[in-house]
Amino acid sequence: MALRQTIQQKMLQKLSPQQIQLMKLLQVPTANLDTRIKEEMEENPALEFDEVKTEDNNEEFKDEFETNEDEWDEPDGSEDEYENIDLSDYVQEGDDEIADYKLKDNNYPEADDGKQIPFKKEISFYETLLTQLGLLKLNEKEKKIAGQIVGSIDEDGYLRRETAAIVDDLAFRQNINTTAEKVEKLIQKIQQFEPAGIGARDLQECLLIQLKRKKEDLTVKNKETATLQLAIKALTNYFDEFTKKHYEKIQKGLNINDEELREVIQQIVRLNPKPGGDVGDTNKKDTYVVPDFFIMNNSGKLEVSLNNRNAPELRISDGYRDMLKAYDRGAKKDKRQKEAVMFIKQKIDSAKWFIDAIKQRQHTLLSTMNAILQHQYNFFLTGDETELKPMILKDIAEKTDLDISTVSRVANSKFVQTEFGTYRLKFFFSESLSTDSGEEVSTREVKKILSDLIEEEDKKKPYSDEALTELLRGKGYNIARRTVAKYREQLSISVARLRKEL
């Protein structure tokens, strides 16, 4: 095979470090922006918080903001650059306007305040287990083994590691030699902890532990005792059939009537599949959503505001400006002084770029959210999901003159708070679908109707996908059965057989 040389012409777009920094900032949700700014300040002492807070509102900010791409050119730090520096650009008084801003809307105090929400101090899940562990009569070696087991339990309360793996961990990490049998005995003791089900290896064992504990707690034998015993047999011998709701096989295998089967099922469905989830704070991160935007209905007119936490008061350090002033007044211009001036200048430039990126982030967020608001105005006015229009990333990109990738970065990680609830921006994006009348509707609308149909169905005779397809067609939505199945799965709704109730 002969080798040939060819000349090809390609157009490549190269992003500057500052543009990359902006792209990364766009992905940062409001809840994490403070941390990102603190990281930047730790790396660059020329950047600091401004103690003087201005009171610019959203409209003033949007009118004032203008990106100058020339300011984003990256200096190379060369000797020629030093000779061309105009230090007056860096040391003049009263030039902090680049950082002297704050995005604030005084009309909505609840979106502002900056108040810290007090969190209740709770005992963690693992602290609860360790407290119970301290009540066991164990020698020092057993305590260390038991501690390793407890540390291997996940936040849902399950022990997902194999016994052999725990034995290996103890040998390699703690230099403790033990056997699988000894570890297993300690696991069984830990499985007696509260709440019932802790330390189970899988769902079947978790539910069985709870049923057996419940049966043991009954002081006298009665009808419930017999039902619990049947439930234990059902999960021991017919667990797969139970998860697939093949109740007729369970009924036949246990030789019980419909009423007894119904009581067995009721005992099982009342059990907790995640026993660790309700204990303490489970060492999880806060699951509270911090909205990036607020949409308020002001006498019938919808208005968007940004969460104040998106607008930190930043400025260039006076100390760094003073250092440049001192060098500017000095007569000696040796190599060391030039290096110092270049270092300070680069830090100030970096701080300016970061402040500009924060401004650009705010502008992009507001621009994107306003475009979404205008596109989905009826939904934000009524909260009715059937009012959602088809909307794809390209629609918002065209309205805002932003790249599709930029809109995607905003939509993927941001939330908006409305009077009807808090939504991820991704929620408002959906493909279109044509009705029998030729009208373009959002697939979100179809999913809402599908969800309503399933919610209202007779659970003793749930709709099959074929039946749901016919019902939707009767409402004018001409879609295929496989599409209905896809939407149902996207809504995390089981097939008809698994939705069936006795």
HURA-V692662 format. One record per pair of residues at least 24 apart in sequence whose ideal C-beta (glycine too) atoms are under 8 Angstrom apart, sorted by the first residue. I is the first residue (numbers start at 1). GAP is how many residues later the second one is. D is the distance in Angstrom with one decimal. If there is no record, write none. Layout:
BEGIN
((I | GAP | D) (I | GAP | D))
END
This chain:
BEGIN
((16 | 56 | 5.9) (16 | 57 | 7.7) (16 | 58 | 5.7) (17 | 57 | 6.2) (18 | 54 | 4.7) (18 | 56 | 7.0) (18 | 335 | 4.8) (18 | 338 | 7.8) (18 | 339 | 6.7) (19 | 53 | 6.8) (21 | 332 | 7.0) (21 | 333 | 7.2) (21 | 336 | 5.4) (22 | 335 | 4.6) (22 | 338 | 5.5) (22 | 339 | 6.7) (23 | 382 | 7.9) (23 | 383 | 7.4) (23 | 386 | 6.6) (25 | 332 | 5.4) (25 | 333 | 7.0) (25 | 336 | 4.8) (26 | 335 | 5.8) (26 | 338 | 6.2) (26 | 339 | 7.7) (26 | 380 | 6.6) (26 | 383 | 4.4) (26 | 384 | 5.9) (27 | 382 | 5.0) (27 | 385 | 7.4) (27 | 386 | 5.6) (28 | 385 | 7.4) (29 | 261 | 7.0) (29 | 263 | 6.5) (29 | 384 | 4.8) (29 | 385 | 6.3) (29 | 386 | 7.6) (30 | 260 | 5.1) (30 | 261 | 7.3) (30 | 262 | 4.6) (30 | 277 | 4.9) (30 | 279 | 5.1) (30 | 280 | 5.7) (30 | 384 | 7.7) (31 | 259 | 3.9) (31 | 278 | 8.0) (33 | 276 | 6.1) (33 | 277 | 6.3) (33 | 279 | 7.5) (34 | 275 | 6.7) (34 | 278 | 7.5) (37 | 275 | 5.6) (37 | 277 | 7.4) (37 | 321 | 7.8) (40 | 314 | 5.5) (44 | 303 | 5.7) (44 | 306 | 5.4) (44 | 307 | 5.6) (44 | 310 | 7.3) (45 | 272 | 6.5) (45 | 274 | 7.9) (45 | 275 | 7.4) (45 | 302 | 7.1) (46 | 270 | 6.0) (46 | 271 | 4.9) (46 | 274 | 4.4) (46 | 298 | 7.4) (46 | 301 | 3.9) (46 | 302 | 5.1) (46 | 304 | 7.0) (46 | 305 | 4.4) (47 | 267 | 6.3) (47 | 268 | 8.0) (47 | 269 | 7.2) (47 | 270 | 6.9) (47 | 303 | 7.7) (47 | 304 | 3.9) (47 | 307 | 6.1) (47 | 308 | 7.5) (48 | 266 | 7.3) (48 | 267 | 6.3) (48 | 268 | 7.8) (48 | 269 | 4.9) (49 | 263 | 6.8) (49 | 264 | 5.7) (49 | 265 | 6.4) (49 | 266 | 7.6) (50 | 46 | 7.4) (50 | 49 | 5.8) (50 | 50 | 6.3) (50 | 263 | 4.0) (50 | 264 | 6.2) (50 | 265 | 4.1) (51 | 262 | 7.6) (52 | 48 | 7.0) (52 | 261 | 7.5) (53 | 49 | 5.3) (53 | 260 | 5.4) (54 | 46 | 5.7) (54 | 47 | 5.8) (54 | 48 | 5.1) (54 | 259 | 7.7) (55 | 47 | 6.7) (55 | 49 | 6.0) (55 | 51 | 7.2) (56 | 45 | 5.5) (56 | 46 | 6.0) (56 | 47 | 6.6) (56 | 48 | 6.8) (57 | 46 | 7.8) (57 | 47 | 6.3) (57 | 48 | 5.4) (57 | 49 | 6.9) (58 | 45 | 6.5) (58 | 47 | 5.5) (58 | 246 | 7.6) (58 | 247 | 5.8) (58 | 248 | 6.8) (58 | 308 | 6.8) (61 | 40 | 6.9) (61 | 42 | 5.2) (61 | 301 | 6.8) (61 | 302 | 7.8) (62 | 301 | 6.8) (62 | 304 | 6.3) (64 | 37 | 7.9) (65 | 294 | 5.8) (65 | 295 | 7.8) (65 | 297 | 7.6) (65 | 298 | 4.8) (67 | 289 | 7.5) (67 | 293 | 5.8) (67 | 296 | 7.7) (71 | 281 | 7.4) (71 | 282 | 7.8) (71 | 285 | 6.7) (72 | 281 | 6.8) (72 | 284 | 7.5) (75 | 270 | 7.6) (75 | 271 | 6.7) (75 | 274 | 6.4) (77 | 265 | 5.8) (77 | 269 | 6.5) (79 | 259 | 7.7) (81 | 261 | 7.6) (82 | 256 | 5.2) (82 | 259 | 6.7) (82 | 260 | 5.7) (85 | 256 | 7.0) (85 | 260 | 6.4) (87 | 237 | 5.7) (87 | 240 | 7.6) (87 | 241 | 4.7) (87 | 254 | 7.6) (90 | 231 | 6.4) (90 | 234 | 5.1) (90 | 254 | 8.0) (90 | 255 | 6.6) (90 | 258 | 5.8) (91 | 230 | 5.5) (91 | 233 | 4.9) (91 | 234 | 4.6) (91 | 237 | 6.0) (96 | 219 | 5.0) (96 | 220 | 6.6) (98 | 217 | 7.7) (98 | 218 | 7.5) (98 | 254 | 6.1) (98 | 257 | 5.8) (98 | 258 | 7.3) (99 | 214 | 7.4) (99 | 215 | 4.8) (99 | 216 | 3.4) (99 | 217 | 6.4) (99 | 256 | 5.1) (100 | 213 | 7.9) (100 | 215 | 6.5) (101 | 210 | 7.2) (101 | 212 | 7.5) (101 | 258 | 7.4) (102 | 206 | 7.8) (102 | 209 | 5.3) (102 | 211 | 5.5) (103 | 203 | 5.6) (103 | 205 | 6.9) (103 | 207 | 6.5) (103 | 208 | 3.3) (103 | 259 | 5.7) (104 | 204 | 5.8) (104 | 207 | 6.9) (105 | 200 | 4.2) (105 | 201 | 7.9) (107 | 189 | 7.6) (107 | 191 | 7.5) (107 | 196 | 7.8) (107 | 198 | 7.8) (108 | 186 | 6.1) (108 | 188 | 5.9) (108 | 197 | 5.7) (111 | 183 | 4.4) (111 | 194 | 5.8) (111 | 196 | 6.5) (111 | 197 | 7.0) (111 | 306 | 7.9) (112 | 196 | 5.0) (114 | 194 | 6.5) (114 | 195 | 7.9) (119 | 167 | 7.6) (122 | 158 | 5.0) (122 | 159 | 4.8) (123 | 157 | 4.9) (124 | 156 | 4.5) (124 | 157 | 5.4) (124 | 158 | 6.8) (124 | 159 | 5.1) (125 | 30 | 6.5) (125 | 32 | 7.8) (125 | 151 | 5.4) (125 | 154 | 4.5) (125 | 155 | 4.6) (125 | 156 | 7.3) (125 | 157 | 4.3) (125 | 158 | 6.3) (126 | 24 | 6.9) (126 | 25 | 7.6) (126 | 27 | 7.9) (126 | 157 | 6.2) (127 | 153 | 6.7) (128 | 66 | 8.0) (128 | 151 | 5.4) (128 | 152 | 5.7) (129 | 24 | 6.9) (129 | 61 | 7.6) (129 | 64 | 6.2) (129 | 69 | 7.0) (132 | 61 | 4.7) (132 | 62 | 6.9) (133 | 57 | 7.4) (133 | 60 | 7.9) (136 | 53 | 6.2) (138 | 48 | 8.0) (141 | 35 | 6.5) (141 | 37 | 7.5) (142 | 40 | 8.0) (142 | 44 | 6.5) (144 | 26 | 7.5) (144 | 30 | 6.2) (144 | 32 | 5.9) (145 | 25 | 6.2) (145 | 31 | 6.6) (145 | 33 | 5.8) (145 | 37 | 7.0) (145 | 38 | 6.3) (145 | 41 | 5.7) (146 | 40 | 5.0) (146 | 43 | 7.5) (146 | 44 | 6.6) (148 | 26 | 7.1) (149 | 34 | 7.0) (149 | 37 | 5.9) (149 | 38 | 5.9) (149 | 41 | 5.8) (149 | 50 | 7.3) (150 | 40 | 6.6) (153 | 37 | 8.0) (153 | 45 | 6.9) (153 | 46 | 6.2) (153 | 123 | 7.0) (154 | 122 | 7.1) (155 | 121 | 5.6) (155 | 122 | 7.2) (155 | 127 | 4.5) (155 | 128 | 6.6) (155 | 129 | 6.2) (156 | 118 | 4.3) (156 | 119 | 7.5) (156 | 120 | 4.9) (156 | 121 | 5.7) (157 | 38 | 7.6) (157 | 40 | 6.1) (157 | 41 | 4.9) (157 | 42 | 7.4) (157 | 43 | 7.3) (157 | 49 | 7.4) (157 | 117 | 6.2) (157 | 118 | 3.9) (157 | 119 | 2.8) (157 | 120 | 7.1) (157 | 122 | 7.7) (158 | 41 | 7.8) (158 | 42 | 5.8) (158 | 43 | 7.0) (158 | 44 | 7.4) (158 | 48 | 6.9) (158 | 118 | 7.4) (159 | 28 | 6.6) (159 | 40 | 5.0) (159 | 41 | 6.8) (159 | 42 | 5.7) (160 | 41 | 7.3) (163 | 24 | 7.2) (195 | 77 | 6.9) (195 | 80 | 4.7) (195 | 83 | 7.1) (195 | 84 | 6.5) (196 | 76 | 7.9) (196 | 79 | 6.6) (197 | 74 | 7.5) (197 | 75 | 6.1) (197 | 78 | 3.6) (198 | 77 | 5.3) (198 | 78 | 6.5) (200 | 75 | 7.8) (203 | 70 | 6.0) (204 | 31 | 6.1) (204 | 35 | 4.8) (206 | 65 | 8.0) (206 | 67 | 6.7) (206 | 69 | 6.6) (207 | 28 | 5.6) (207 | 61 | 6.6) (207 | 64 | 5.1) (207 | 66 | 7.3) (208 | 24 | 6.4) (208 | 27 | 5.5) (208 | 28 | 6.7) (210 | 61 | 4.8) (210 | 62 | 6.8) (210 | 65 | 7.6) (211 | 24 | 7.0) (211 | 56 | 7.0) (211 | 57 | 7.6) (211 | 60 | 7.1) (227 | 33 | 7.3) (227 | 36 | 4.8) (227 | 37 | 6.1) (227 | 40 | 5.7) (228 | 39 | 6.2) (230 | 24 | 6.0) (230 | 26 | 6.5) (230 | 30 | 6.6) (230 | 33 | 8.0) (230 | 34 | 5.0) (231 | 33 | 4.8) (231 | 36 | 4.5) (231 | 37 | 5.5) (234 | 30 | 5.6) (234 | 34 | 7.2) (235 | 33 | 6.8) (242 | 26 | 7.0) (244 | 253 | 7.6) (244 | 254 | 7.1) (245 | 252 | 6.1) (245 | 253 | 5.3) (245 | 255 | 6.1) (247 | 255 | 6.7) (258 | 244 | 7.1) (261 | 241 | 6.9) (262 | 240 | 5.2) (265 | 237 | 6.7) (289 | 126 | 5.3) (289 | 133 | 5.6) (290 | 125 | 7.3) (291 | 124 | 4.9) (291 | 125 | 6.1) (291 | 126 | 3.8) (291 | 131 | 5.6) (292 | 73 | 6.6) (292 | 77 | 7.9) (292 | 122 | 4.2) (292 | 123 | 5.6) (292 | 124 | 6.8) (293 | 72 | 7.4) (293 | 76 | 4.9) (293 | 121 | 7.1) (293 | 122 | 7.5) (293 | 123 | 4.2) (293 | 124 | 7.0) (294 | 122 | 7.3) (294 | 123 | 5.1) (295 | 78 | 6.5) (295 | 85 | 5.5) (295 | 121 | 6.0) (295 | 122 | 7.2) (295 | 123 | 4.8) (295 | 124 | 7.8) (296 | 123 | 7.7) (297 | 84 | 7.2) (297 | 122 | 6.2) (302 | 71 | 6.2) (302 | 75 | 6.7) (302 | 78 | 5.5) (302 | 79 | 6.5) (304 | 62 | 6.7) (304 | 65 | 5.2) (304 | 66 | 5.5) (304 | 69 | 5.7) (306 | 56 | 6.3) (306 | 59 | 6.3) (306 | 60 | 6.0) (310 | 51 | 7.3) (310 | 52 | 5.7) (310 | 55 | 6.7) (311 | 47 | 7.8) (311 | 51 | 6.2) (312 | 46 | 7.0) (314 | 37 | 7.9) (314 | 40 | 7.5) (314 | 41 | 5.1) (314 | 44 | 6.6) (315 | 40 | 7.6) (316 | 32 | 5.7) (316 | 35 | 5.3) (316 | 36 | 6.8) (316 | 39 | 8.0) (317 | 34 | 7.5) (320 | 24 | 5.6) (320 | 27 | 6.3) (320 | 28 | 5.8) (321 | 27 | 7.7) (324 | 24 | 7.8) (364 | 36 | 8.0) (364 | 38 | 6.7) (364 | 42 | 6.6) (364 | 46 | 6.6) (365 | 45 | 6.2) (365 | 49 | 7.1) (367 | 33 | 4.8) (367 | 35 | 7.1) (368 | 28 | 6.2) (368 | 32 | 5.9) (368 | 34 | 7.0) (368 | 39 | 5.9) (368 | 42 | 4.6) (368 | 43 | 7.5) (368 | 57 | 7.8) (369 | 41 | 8.0) (369 | 45 | 7.9) (369 | 47 | 6.6) (369 | 56 | 7.6) (371 | 25 | 4.8) (371 | 28 | 4.1) (371 | 29 | 5.0) (372 | 24 | 6.2) (372 | 44 | 8.0) (372 | 53 | 6.6) (372 | 56 | 5.6) (374 | 25 | 7.4) (375 | 24 | 7.3) (375 | 53 | 7.8) (376 | 52 | 5.3) (379 | 49 | 7.5) (380 | 38 | 5.9) (383 | 35 | 7.2) (383 | 36 | 7.2) (383 | 37 | 3.3) (383 | 38 | 7.7) (385 | 59 | 6.3) (385 | 60 | 6.8) (385 | 63 | 4.3) (386 | 59 | 4.8) (386 | 62 | 5.8) (386 | 63 | 7.2) (388 | 40 | 6.7) (388 | 42 | 6.8) (388 | 54 | 4.7) (388 | 56 | 4.6) (388 | 57 | 6.0) (389 | 53 | 5.7) (390 | 40 | 6.0) (390 | 41 | 6.3) (390 | 42 | 3.3) (390 | 43 | 7.6) (390 | 50 | 5.7) (390 | 51 | 6.9) (390 | 52 | 4.6) (390 | 53 | 7.4) (391 | 37 | 6.0) (391 | 38 | 5.4) (391 | 39 | 6.5) (391 | 51 | 7.3) (392 | 37 | 6.2) (392 | 38 | 7.9) (392 | 39 | 6.8) (393 | 36 | 6.6) (433 | 44 | 6.9) (433 | 46 | 6.8) (434 | 44 | 7.8) (435 | 41 | 4.6) (435 | 42 | 6.1) (435 | 43 | 7.2) (436 | 40 | 4.7) (436 | 41 | 8.0) (436 | 42 | 5.6) (437 | 39 | 6.5) (441 | 36 | 7.6) (443 | 44 | 7.2) (446 | 26 | 7.0) (446 | 31 | 5.5) (446 | 33 | 7.0) (446 | 41 | 6.6) (447 | 40 | 5.1) (447 | 43 | 7.0) (447 | 44 | 5.9) (449 | 26 | 6.5) (449 | 28 | 7.2) (450 | 34 | 6.8) (450 | 37 | 5.6) (450 | 38 | 6.6) (450 | 41 | 7.0) (451 | 40 | 5.7) (451 | 42 | 7.3) (454 | 34 | 7.5) (454 | 39 | 5.8) (454 | 45 | 7.3) (457 | 42 | 7.7) (459 | 40 | 6.5) (459 | 41 | 6.7) (459 | 42 | 4.1) (460 | 40 | 6.9) (460 | 41 | 6.3) (460 | 42 | 7.4) (461 | 39 | 7.8) (462 | 34 | 4.3) (462 | 37 | 4.2) (462 | 38 | 5.5) (463 | 33 | 6.2) (464 | 32 | 4.8) (465 | 30 | 7.4) (465 | 31 | 7.4))
END
